[in-house]
Amino acid sequence: MNLNNESKVSERLKQSDRLPESLRLMVGQGIIAYSMVDLSSRFNLVESWVVLTKNTIEYFLQFESTWERKTINISHVCSAKEIENLSNKRLEISDKSGELLLTLRYSLRQQRPMSLVVFLINEGIKLGFIGQVNKSPDCIYQEELLKPLAESAASENKSSKDVIWRLLTYLKPYRGQVALGGLGAACMTVLSLVPGLLTGYLIDDVIKPFQSGVITHKEGLYIFTLCIAALFGTHILREFFAWVRLKTMSIMGEFVARDLRDEVYEHMHGLSLSFFDKRQTGSLISRVSSDTDRIWDFVAFGIVEVSTSILLLFTLSGVLIYLDAPLGLMVSAPVPVLLWLIYRHGQKMQLLFLRAWRKWSDLTDCLSDTIPGIKVVKAFNKGQEEVSKFNQRNAVLLDEFNSIHKAWTSFWPVLMLLIRGLVVAVWFFGVPRVLEHVAAFNEGAQNAASIGLTPGVFISFVVFMTMFVQPIEVIGQMARMINRATSSAHRVFEVLDRSAEVVDTKKAIELKTLKGEIEFKNVTFTYDGVRPVLKNLSFKINPGEVIGLVGPSGSGKTTITNLISRFYDVTSGEITVDGYNLKELDTASFKSHLGVVLQDPFLFHGNILENIRYAKPDADLLDVIAAAKVANAHEFIMKLTNGYETIVGERGQSLSGGERQRVSIARAVLRNPKILILDEATSSVDTETEKKIQEALDRLVKGRTVFAIAHRLSTIASADRILVIKDGELVESGTHQELIDNPKGTYTKFVTLQTNLNKIGG
Amino acid sequence: MTLSMTEKPTKGSKTNFKDILFKWSEAQGLEVKVKGQWGRARVRPCFPHLSPMEYLSIVDIESKELVLVERMSDLDKCSSEALNRALEESKFMFKIIEILEIKDSFDLRTWRVKTTSGPRQFFTKLSDWPVVLSDNVIYIRDLYEDQYVIDDLNKVIGDGVKMLKALI
């Protein structure tokens, strides 16, 4: 039982997380799968359930506090068909006469668990009963329901607080630096109060006593010199601590960002292909680059900025109240109100930024549509229309940005006016008290020091007041800063929290040498846990045998090669390599014996030499040339000005498709693998190039176990054996000749179809 | 029963609807009579948002088009009612009447709304924006591809309306 998923279904989707207990009791044991059906025939949101057992389809519709039950025996069902509508689906279950036995309507939110139910019913129609699945019905229902949510969101519904705490754990290895940076910040904050205090001291304890003749000119100058030295020393110390803080925290922030980048990138390499299939490349790249950069910003400056600002605000308030309680309270009390005003302004700005972002998105949509499609725009002479569309959107964007500027430019002066108002209030209430004090002092009152406000304290107040603005501003922006950092951290943690589907066992066997014998023993494989892509597949391949895999799209050919490459593990059954279960082998040592040539060969940015050597970085230059010759690549490489050192550009774009393919074959040759997978290696090139690639492949396959997938049957006609795969099952096997000798065979049909197509194509 | 397409939908050529009848029942759904034969059918609007009541493609259970109905007014009253009932399902979207809250989190925008079908909480990506068609009609597609419509922005109520206005 997956408690986490349960709570997500109920909390996020606001629907039942599992089949109600009362229905379980009614159905009894043997529930195979179920799904909620959430629309009534009049399209009201309701809770009804469809439940599958071995022999029946049970449907429960809530009627007031009871459940209406309808039971259909699977043996009476002839078809179960989903009909797609705009924002709902209808499931029609019919009997042999075509009469509808049951019609269910559900929103698209329920379509994943429902489509599994439909799949199981249709399988059940063939078998006469509904087969068992490996997962619990609760698990299937919850996982399928949550899949779109999980694939779209890094968020696992954790709070910002959790994310920040987790982020802070990355500071653990740098405790010393954190302490040093924190100390630097604290000292800097405390020292920034000294000039204000010194100013007050200078007035009250130097200038005033000198004016009244309490101290001499010489004594005054002496104290004044000491004050200047203290002020200068304070500034030196303050800047020293600022340097300590900035240097320590920014360098430490880089270390944290590096740790995160290393961890994320390494973790990514351990994840299964399905993780990458479901995510955009740009989104993954940004998690390693810009997201970690934002985290650096937060760690290096954000944490300290916010904490020092809070510290400064509290210290300032404390000092002001200490210096003069009534005036101090008058200045400190409005601070929460000011912070609240900044918070409200932040919320308003968030909405305005959202509006601008929306309009910005409209503008960039315009660019991303027209620039790649500029040929079409020009061909249809739509340039002027596109320009007007852009200008229109640009004008709307301008309005939005102007609204933003109007909002912040009116807010901050008003806020500053309020703060300056406090300064004026200090003057208003402070100056009469200063005069009162001076009068008492001039009259030589004994308790003059405790009457009114000394000029020094008053001046200190005025100086400290100017220091209020900056921390208030920083705290006001704290929410935005934390939001940015937590969203980035969230996206990074999403990658880190994914666990690899293929993991080596603790005692994984390292294969030094490999013969290349592969056997599939009753292999079943499913991507979603229910719908098998390969069904009970069994075959044995001898070392050095060349196998052609043939079958329609979606039949399971690529899944077979994915399993051999151990991109995924089998759901049931086993694959053995030289008699060892593939799951027990050390993946790295096994893959060192594996070579792959893909339909769309991928070359890395760099030169041809580096790309060929990718398979074996320490390969001798002569070996590289030899590999290129085997791959029929040497000739075209030598026509390039820089020979093997020609830069191929991003993804090898400076080379043609056929040239890229031959470089990728050279890479495979250099690796000298015992098992070779050729996935549609010649499908996207012209006949002449195909001939060259085919010659290269013929040389490459010698002495290796080869799996070749090809749509062009001519390319695999010479294989030692051809396996014909259909709907995940092995339907035929034999040599080309043996297979075409069967006139009704699937392979013969393929050959006939392709021959006819070739005739049409001339 | 297999029905064949009666008329090709070419501009200007008027389909003769005299021989084409529709009926609707809870048990069988939409049925169409073409060339004297009744068979189960489905209706799909060609322009579900722009013009949901016109240019209706009538397909059989194998999704093969039988006829294209350009306007409902071309049909007799009974057929028109039957087709209307079938369209309710075909073009059904959740109609939002109140937006209780729209909240942005890390990756998703959470919408808490009241619809004519009942209360609903749904999610959109932060970069997926509501689409404004015309006359204040707004469409929203959630993560699950479910669609929501606001018939008139000026009539929708709730605390989330302010946020919605920022999104369009």
Interface residues (C-beta under 8 A of the other chain):
Chain A: R12 L13 K14 L39 S41 F43 N44 L45 K81 I83 N85 L86 S87 N88 R90 E92 G98 E99 L100 T103 R105 S107 L108 R109 Q111 P148 L149 S152 A153 A154 S155 L351 L352 L354 R355 R358 S361 T486 S487 H490 R491
Chain B: E26 A27 Q28 G29 R40 R42 P48 I61 E88 E89 S90 K91 F92 M93 F94 D104 S105 F106 D107 L108 T115 S117 G118 P119 R120 Q121 F122 F123 K125 S127 W129 D142 L143 Y144 E145 D146 Q147 Y148 K162 M163 A166 L167 I168
